[in-house]
Amino acid sequence: MKTKATVVEIIDQNVAVVSVERRAACDGCHKAVDGKGCSVCTLLGSKGETRALAKNTVGAALGDTVEVESRTRRIIGYAALVFLLPVALAIVGYLLGSKLSLGEGVSLLLALGGLLISFLLIFLYSKLVVSRRLDIEIVAIVKEAEQQE
């Protein structure tokens, strides 16, 4: 997956912080306000942008407009983890309660427990694994002529 971003901070020679405008997420939002992004993003303080660490192997400098790339497979994996794991563990909890004939209330509590466990697992995975990875790479510096088009 490729998109354009702006270098907003240089961490070291090989790592930079890039800001990506989230147009696709905000353009179709029914909460759009005055064409400046959606009110949900504004409320959360992101103003339609996302910042991320990126490998800087092309020598991009502060303020450069760059093309960044991320592995689609890994991004889909993260989405599956965040969206499917909670549902799966909640279902497992509910079915476990039902199979053991513990009653509807206990089955629902086990489903809630599965949901909470999944959130804890996602949090730990994010802090221990994902935060140490550089999933985004700057692959090119966009030339001035390309920016004006």
Number of C-alpha atoms within 10 A of each C-alpha: 10 14 12 18 25 23 24 17 15 18 12 10 13 15 19 25 20 30 20 19 19 15 14 9 13 22 15 11 14 10 13 16 13 8 8 13 23 21 18 17 17 15 9 9 10 14 17 22 18 12 15 15 22 24 23 24 14 14 16 23 17 14 13 17 21 25 17 22 19 17 13 12 10 11 13 11 13 15 12 12 17 16 11 14 19 23 16 15 21 24 19 17 22 22 16 16 20 17 11 9 11 12 11 12 12 16 23 18 15 23 24 18 16 22 21 15 16 21 17 13 16 18 14 12 13 14 11 11 10 14 11 10 12 13 17 18 23 27 19 17 19 16 11 10 7 7 10 6 5
